[in-house]
Amino acid sequence: MRDPLLLAGALACAIAGMGWLALAMEAHWPQVFGARGPAPRIAKLLHTLGAGAITASLALCLAVDHATMAVLVWIMALAGAALTIAFMLAHKAHWLRLLVPLRTGSRTD
């Protein structure tokens, strides 16, 4: 029972990580928030959160299987997460607001 929960956590971390990395880009921030782009400190925070979540996803995959299988599952989770975020940006971009609950970092210049 533990393995499916760890894999679900790995997928959730991968999706959150890809979402944070997408929101750190100037092209995607306006799709979600309607502002010009994230402030530099918010973009840096989003990059850090994204990298941390993707690393956590790898760690969870490694907790379930041996390294060679874990890396394969992790890469597939990253591909699925990237596709999920791409479709979300195309059709339901406002859902990504859940990843940045406090919108205090839009550029105004």
N, CA and C atoms as an extended XYZ file, in Angstrom:
327
Properties=species:S:1:pos:R:3:atomname:S:1:resname:S:1:resid:I:1 pbc="F F F"
N         0.815       -1.205        0.000 N   MET     1
C         0.000        0.000        0.000 CA  MET     1
C         0.855        1.263        0.000 C   MET     1
N         2.060        1.153        0.526 N   ARG     2
C         2.933        2.318        0.620 CA  ARG     2
C         3.436        2.779       -0.744 C   ARG     2
N         3.762        1.831       -1.624 N   ASP     3
C         4.330        2.181       -2.925 CA  ASP     3
C         3.406        3.038       -3.788 C   ASP     3
N         2.115        2.708       -3.908 N   PRO     4
C         1.247        3.575       -4.715 CA  PRO     4
C         1.137        4.993       -4.156 C   PRO     4
N         1.155        5.123       -2.843 N   LEU     5
C         1.094        6.461       -2.240 CA  LEU     5
C         2.361        7.256       -2.537 C   LEU     5
N         3.508        6.589       -2.466 N   LEU     6
C         4.768        7.268       -2.783 CA  LEU     6
C         4.813        7.677       -4.261 C   LEU     6
N         4.331        6.807       -5.134 N   LEU     7
C         4.318        7.145       -6.562 CA  LEU     7
C         3.325        8.267       -6.858 C   LEU     7
N         2.189        8.266       -6.170 N   ALA     8
C         1.234        9.363       -6.340 CA  ALA     8
C         1.842       10.673       -5.846 C   ALA     8
N         2.578       10.608       -4.750 N   GLY     9
C         3.286       11.788       -4.249 CA  GLY     9
C         4.344       12.266       -5.228 C   GLY     9
N         5.032       11.316       -5.851 N   ALA    10
C         6.050       11.673       -6.847 CA  ALA    10
C         5.405       12.376       -8.038 C   ALA    10
N         4.262       11.881       -8.477 N   LEU    11
C         3.566       12.517       -9.598 CA  LEU    11
C         3.048       13.899       -9.201 C   LEU    11
N         2.521       14.014       -7.999 N   ALA    12
C         2.038       15.321       -7.523 CA  ALA    12
C         3.189       16.326       -7.435 C   ALA    12
N         4.330       15.887       -6.935 N   CYS    13
C         5.504       16.776       -6.873 CA  CYS    13
C         5.967       17.188       -8.262 C   CYS    13
N         5.935       16.245       -9.199 N   ALA    14
C         6.348       16.558      -10.573 CA  ALA    14
C         5.403       17.582      -11.199 C   ALA    14
N         4.103       17.416      -10.985 N   ILE    15
C         3.129       18.362      -11.547 CA  ILE    15
C         3.298       19.737      -10.918 C   ILE    15
N         3.431       19.782       -9.593 N   ALA    16
C         3.628       21.070       -8.918 CA  ALA    16
C         4.924       21.721       -9.382 C   ALA    16
N         5.981       20.936       -9.498 N   GLY    17
C         7.266       21.475       -9.942 CA  GLY    17
C         7.211       22.053      -11.339 C   GLY    17
N         6.575       21.330      -12.244 N   MET    18
C         6.435       21.842      -13.609 CA  MET    18
C         5.553       23.091      -13.634 C   MET    18
N         4.531       23.110      -12.806 N   GLY    19
C         3.674       24.295      -12.726 CA  GLY    19
C         4.432       25.508      -12.229 C   GLY    19
N         5.239       25.326      -11.184 N   TRP    20
C         6.031       26.446      -10.673 CA  TRP    20
C         7.047       26.929      -11.694 C   TRP    20
N         7.680       25.992      -12.393 N   LEU    21
C         8.636       26.404      -13.423 CA  LEU    21
C         7.938       27.150      -14.558 C   LEU    21
N         6.743       26.713      -14.919 N   ALA    22
C         5.993       27.409      -15.979 CA  ALA    22
C         5.602       28.809      -15.522 C   ALA    22
N         5.153       28.946      -14.272 N   LEU    23
C         4.747       30.263      -13.773 CA  LEU    23
C         5.926       31.217      -13.625 C   LEU    23
N         7.120       30.699      -13.531 N   ALA    24
C         8.298       31.554      -13.437 CA  ALA    24
C         8.628       32.217      -14.773 C   ALA    24
N         8.023       31.740      -15.844 N   MET    25
C         8.291       32.300      -17.168 CA  MET    25
C         7.366       33.483      -17.445 C   MET    25
N         7.922       34.495      -18.085 N   GLU    26
C         7.121       35.685      -18.399 CA  GLU    26
C         5.977       35.393      -19.354 C   GLU    26
N         6.104       34.367      -20.151 N   ALA    27
C         5.041       34.049      -21.114 CA  ALA    27
C         3.813       33.442      -20.440 C   ALA    27
N         4.001       32.695      -19.366 N   HIS    28
C         2.885       31.975      -18.761 CA  HIS    28
C         2.234       32.713      -17.602 C   HIS    28
N         2.963       33.541      -16.896 N   TRP    29
C         2.400       34.285      -15.768 CA  TRP    29
C         1.158       35.086      -16.179 C   TRP    29
N         1.204       35.836      -17.292 N   PRO    30
C         0.007       36.590      -17.694 CA  PRO    30
C        -1.196       35.707      -18.043 C   PRO    30
N        -0.965       34.504      -18.524 N   GLN    31
C        -2.066       33.593      -18.817 CA  GLN    31
C        -2.852       33.261      -17.552 C   GLN    31
N        -2.152       33.211      -16.433 N   VAL    32
C        -2.772       32.802      -15.181 CA  VAL    32
C        -3.268       33.999      -14.385 C   VAL    32
N        -2.453       35.050      -14.306 N   PHE    33
C        -2.767       36.169      -13.428 CA  PHE    33
C        -3.137       37.454      -14.153 C   PHE    33
N        -2.887       37.532      -15.454 N   GLY    34
C        -3.240       38.724      -16.203 CA  GLY    34
C        -2.283       39.887      -16.014 C   GLY    34
N        -1.257       39.727      -15.250 N   ALA    35
C        -0.272       40.793      -15.037 CA  ALA    35
C         0.878       40.604      -16.013 C   ALA    35
N         1.815       41.542      -15.972 N   ARG    36
C         2.895       41.545      -16.964 CA  ARG    36
C         3.857       40.387      -16.795 C   ARG    36
N         4.174       40.023      -15.617 N   GLY    37
C         5.103       38.922      -15.365 CA  GLY    37
C         5.479       38.919      -13.898 C   GLY    37
N         6.080       37.841      -13.428 N   PRO    38
C         6.441       37.800      -12.017 CA  PRO    38
C         7.600       38.747      -11.714 C   PRO    38
N         7.593       39.285      -10.518 N   ALA    39
C         8.732       40.085      -10.068 CA  ALA    39
C         9.955       39.171      -10.016 C   ALA    39
N        11.145       39.738      -10.160 N   PRO    40
C        12.342       38.889      -10.173 CA  PRO    40
C        12.477       37.992       -8.935 C   PRO    40
N        12.126       38.516       -7.766 N   ARG    41
C        12.260       37.680       -6.563 CA  ARG    41
C        11.226       36.556       -6.563 C   ARG    41
N        10.043       36.805       -7.108 N   ILE    42
C         9.021       35.757       -7.194 CA  ILE    42
C         9.436       34.712       -8.231 C   ILE    42
N        10.004       35.164       -9.346 N   ALA    43
C        10.472       34.222      -10.369 CA  ALA    43
C        11.566       33.325       -9.796 C   ALA    43
N        12.468       33.896       -9.025 N   LYS    44
C        13.547       33.116       -8.399 CA  LYS    44
C        12.968       32.104       -7.417 C   LYS    44
N        11.982       32.532       -6.625 N   LEU    45
C        11.331       31.625       -5.686 CA  LEU    45
C        10.624       30.493       -6.422 C   LEU    45
N         9.942       30.814       -7.517 N   LEU    46
C         9.249       29.788       -8.294 CA  LEU    46
C        10.230       28.798       -8.912 C   LEU    46
N        11.370       29.281       -9.389 N   HIS    47
C        12.410       28.372       -9.907 CA  HIS    47
C        12.891       27.430       -8.804 C   HIS    47
N        13.128       27.987       -7.631 N   THR    48
C        13.618       27.182       -6.511 CA  THR    48
C        12.578       26.142       -6.093 C   THR    48
N        11.326       26.567       -5.981 N   LEU    49
C        10.259       25.628       -5.629 CA  LEU    49
C        10.109       24.534       -6.687 C   LEU    49
N        10.184       24.925       -7.953 N   GLY    50
C        10.069       23.950       -9.030 CA  GLY    50
C        11.184       22.923       -8.995 C   GLY    50
N        12.398       23.386       -8.832 N   ALA    51
C        13.538       22.465       -8.766 CA  ALA    51
C        13.433       21.559       -7.541 C   ALA    51
N        13.012       22.120       -6.418 N   GLY    52
C        12.863       21.320       -5.205 CA  GLY    52
C        11.786       20.256       -5.343 C   GLY    52
N        10.673       20.615       -5.954 N   ALA    53
C         9.583       19.650       -6.137 CA  ALA    53
C         9.984       18.537       -7.099 C   ALA    53
N        10.708       18.881       -8.140 N   ILE    54
C        11.149       17.857       -9.084 CA  ILE    54
C        12.190       16.935       -8.442 C   ILE    54
N        13.041       17.501       -7.604 N   THR    55
C        14.004       16.685       -6.863 CA  THR    55
C        13.290       15.774       -5.872 C   THR    55
N        12.267       16.303       -5.199 N   ALA    56
C        11.477       15.481       -4.276 CA  ALA    56
C        10.790       14.345       -5.023 C   ALA    56
N        10.345       14.618       -6.236 N   SER    57
C         9.728       13.583       -7.058 CA  SER    57
C        10.717       12.452       -7.335 C   SER    57
N        11.946       12.805       -7.656 N   LEU    58
C        12.974       11.784       -7.871 CA  LEU    58
C        13.233       10.999       -6.598 C   LEU    58
N        13.316       11.691       -5.472 N   ALA    59
C        13.568       11.002       -4.201 CA  ALA    59
C        12.448       10.015       -3.876 C   ALA    59
N        11.210       10.394       -4.139 N   LEU    60
C        10.087        9.487       -3.892 CA  LEU    60
C        10.131        8.279       -4.822 C   LEU    60
N        10.501        8.495       -6.068 N   CYS    61
C        10.641        7.366       -6.997 CA  CYS    61
C        11.752        6.428       -6.550 C   CYS    61
N        12.835        6.997       -6.059 N   LEU    62
C        13.952        6.174       -5.582 CA  LEU    62
C        13.587        5.398       -4.322 C   LEU    62
N        12.647        5.902       -3.549 N   ALA    63
C        12.205        5.191       -2.344 CA  ALA    63
C        11.362        3.968       -2.689 C   ALA    63
N        10.809        3.941       -3.897 N   VAL    64
C         9.926        2.842       -4.284 CA  VAL    64
C        10.694        1.717       -4.977 C   VAL    64
N        11.597        2.056       -5.893 N   ASP    65
C        12.260        1.056       -6.729 CA  ASP    65
C        13.769        1.239       -6.708 C   ASP    65
N        14.456        0.280       -7.335 N   HIS    66
C        15.898        0.422       -7.508 CA  HIS    66
C        16.170        1.538       -8.521 C   HIS    66
N        17.376        2.020       -8.543 N   ALA    67
C        17.705        3.259       -9.253 CA  ALA    67
C        17.322        3.246      -10.733 C   ALA    67
N        17.598        2.158      -11.440 N   THR    68
C        17.333        2.174      -12.879 CA  THR    68
C        15.833        2.257      -13.174 C   THR    68
N        15.028        1.527      -12.434 N   MET    69
C        13.580        1.598      -12.642 CA  MET    69
C        13.033        2.928      -12.127 C   MET    69
N        13.567        3.422      -11.017 N   ALA    70
C        13.095        4.687      -10.444 CA  ALA    70
C        13.325        5.846      -11.404 C   ALA    70
N        14.466        5.876      -12.052 N   VAL    71
C        14.752        6.957      -12.997 CA  VAL    71
C        13.811        6.881      -14.193 C   VAL    71
N        13.524        5.689      -14.661 N   LEU    72
C        12.577        5.527      -15.773 CA  LEU    72
C        11.192        6.036      -15.369 C   LEU    72
N        10.727        5.637      -14.195 N   VAL    73
C         9.413        6.086      -13.721 CA  VAL    73
C         9.409        7.596      -13.531 C   VAL    73
N        10.507        8.147      -13.006 N   TRP    74
C        10.606        9.585      -12.778 CA  TRP    74
C        10.538       10.362      -14.097 C   TRP    74
N        11.263        9.896      -15.108 N   ILE    75
C        11.240       10.567      -16.406 CA  ILE    75
C         9.841       10.509      -17.017 C   ILE    75
N         9.165        9.382      -16.853 N   MET    76
C         7.795        9.278      -17.359 CA  MET    76
C         6.860       10.201      -16.575 C   MET    76
N         7.085       10.319      -15.270 N   ALA    77
C         6.273       11.235      -14.460 CA  ALA    77
C         6.511       12.682      -14.891 C   ALA    77
N         7.757       13.036      -15.179 N   LEU    78
C         8.061       14.391      -15.647 CA  LEU    78
C         7.389       14.670      -16.993 C   LEU    78
N         7.411       13.692      -17.874 N   ALA    79
C         6.760       13.874      -19.177 CA  ALA    79
C         5.253       14.054      -19.010 C   ALA    79
N         4.657       13.241      -18.168 N   GLY    80
C         3.230       13.367      -17.906 CA  GLY    80
C         2.891       14.686      -17.236 C   GLY    80
N         3.747       15.123      -16.318 N   ALA    81
C         3.523       16.396      -15.629 CA  ALA    81
C         3.634       17.564      -16.601 C   ALA    81
N         4.617       17.513      -17.478 N   ALA    82
C         4.783       18.591      -18.459 CA  ALA    82
C         3.574       18.663      -19.389 C   ALA    82
N         3.074       17.514      -19.806 N   LEU    83
C         1.886       17.475      -20.654 CA  LEU    83
C         0.660       17.998      -19.907 C   LEU    83
N         0.522       17.628      -18.651 N   THR    84
C        -0.591       18.102      -17.831 CA  THR    84
C        -0.574       19.616      -17.704 C   THR    84
N         0.603       20.178      -17.414 N   ILE    85
C         0.720       21.633      -17.264 CA  ILE    85
C         0.484       22.326      -18.606 C   ILE    85
N         0.963       21.744      -19.691 N   ALA    86
C         0.740       22.345      -21.013 CA  ALA    86
C        -0.747       22.400      -21.337 C   ALA    86
N        -1.458       21.311      -21.098 N   PHE    87
C        -2.905       21.309      -21.347 CA  PHE    87
C        -3.629       22.259      -20.399 C   PHE    87
N        -3.167       22.314      -19.159 N   MET    88
C        -3.787       23.216      -18.189 CA  MET    88
C        -3.594       24.669      -18.614 C   MET    88
N        -2.408       25.016      -19.091 N   LEU    89
C        -2.163       26.380      -19.567 CA  LEU    89
C        -3.021       26.705      -20.784 C   LEU    89
N        -3.285       25.705      -21.608 N   ALA    90
C        -4.068       25.938      -22.820 CA  ALA    90
C        -5.566       26.068      -22.547 C   ALA    90
N        -6.067       25.362      -21.535 N   HIS    91
C        -7.517       25.318      -21.355 CA  HIS    91
C        -8.022       25.828      -20.006 C   HIS    91
N        -7.292       25.608      -18.960 N   LYS    92
C        -7.733       25.990      -17.611 CA  LYS    92
C        -6.579       26.648      -16.853 C   LYS    92
N        -6.009       27.683      -17.429 N   ALA    93
C        -4.821       28.317      -16.850 CA  ALA    93
C        -5.078       28.827      -15.439 C   ALA    93
N        -6.293       29.263      -15.161 N   HIS    94
C        -6.581       29.804      -13.829 CA  HIS    94
C        -6.420       28.763      -12.724 C   HIS    94
N        -6.440       27.479      -13.051 N   TRP    95
C        -6.218       26.438      -12.049 CA  TRP    95
C        -4.824       26.528      -11.439 C   TRP    95
N        -3.863       27.059      -12.192 N   LEU    96
C        -2.498       27.164      -11.678 CA  LEU    96
C        -2.372       28.224      -10.586 C   LEU    96
N        -3.409       29.022      -10.380 N   ARG    97
C        -3.381       29.981       -9.270 CA  ARG    97
C        -3.255       29.273       -7.931 C   ARG    97
N        -3.652       28.028       -7.867 N   LEU    98
C        -3.532       27.260       -6.629 CA  LEU    98
C        -2.074       27.100       -6.194 C   LEU    98
N        -1.152       27.168       -7.151 N   LEU    99
C         0.271       27.010       -6.822 CA  LEU    99
C         0.891       28.279       -6.252 C   LEU    99
N         0.259       29.423       -6.479 N   VAL   100
C         0.750       30.707       -5.960 CA  VAL   100
C        -0.436       31.392       -5.289 C   VAL   100
N        -0.745       31.001       -4.053 N   PRO   101
C        -1.957       31.525       -3.418 CA  PRO   101
C        -1.909       33.021       -3.115 C   PRO   101
N        -0.742       33.568       -2.864 N   LEU   102
C        -0.617       34.998       -2.582 CA  LEU   102
C         0.025       35.676       -3.778 C   LEU   102
N        -0.747       36.391       -4.527 N   ARG   103
C        -0.223       37.031       -5.739 CA  ARG   103
C         0.313       38.408       -5.391 C   ARG   103
N         1.510       38.423       -4.844 N   THR   104
C         2.160       39.684       -4.486 CA  THR   104
C         3.489       39.771       -5.185 C   THR   104
N         3.506       39.825       -6.442 N   GLY   105
C         4.786       39.848       -7.105 CA  GLY   105
C         4.714       40.084       -8.590 C   GLY   105
N         3.708       40.749       -9.050 N   SER   106
C         3.633       41.074      -10.465 CA  SER   106
C         4.434       42.328      -10.733 C   SER   106
N         5.047       42.352      -11.886 N   ARG   107
C         5.775       43.565      -12.266 CA  ARG   107
C         4.795       44.598      -12.736 C   ARG   107
N         5.100       45.842      -12.459 N   THR   108
C         4.230       46.919      -12.897 CA  THR   108
C         4.903       47.825      -13.915 C   THR   108
N         6.185       47.625      -14.148 N   ASP   109
C         6.889       48.513      -15.080 CA  ASP   109
C         6.594       48.234      -16.521 C   ASP   109
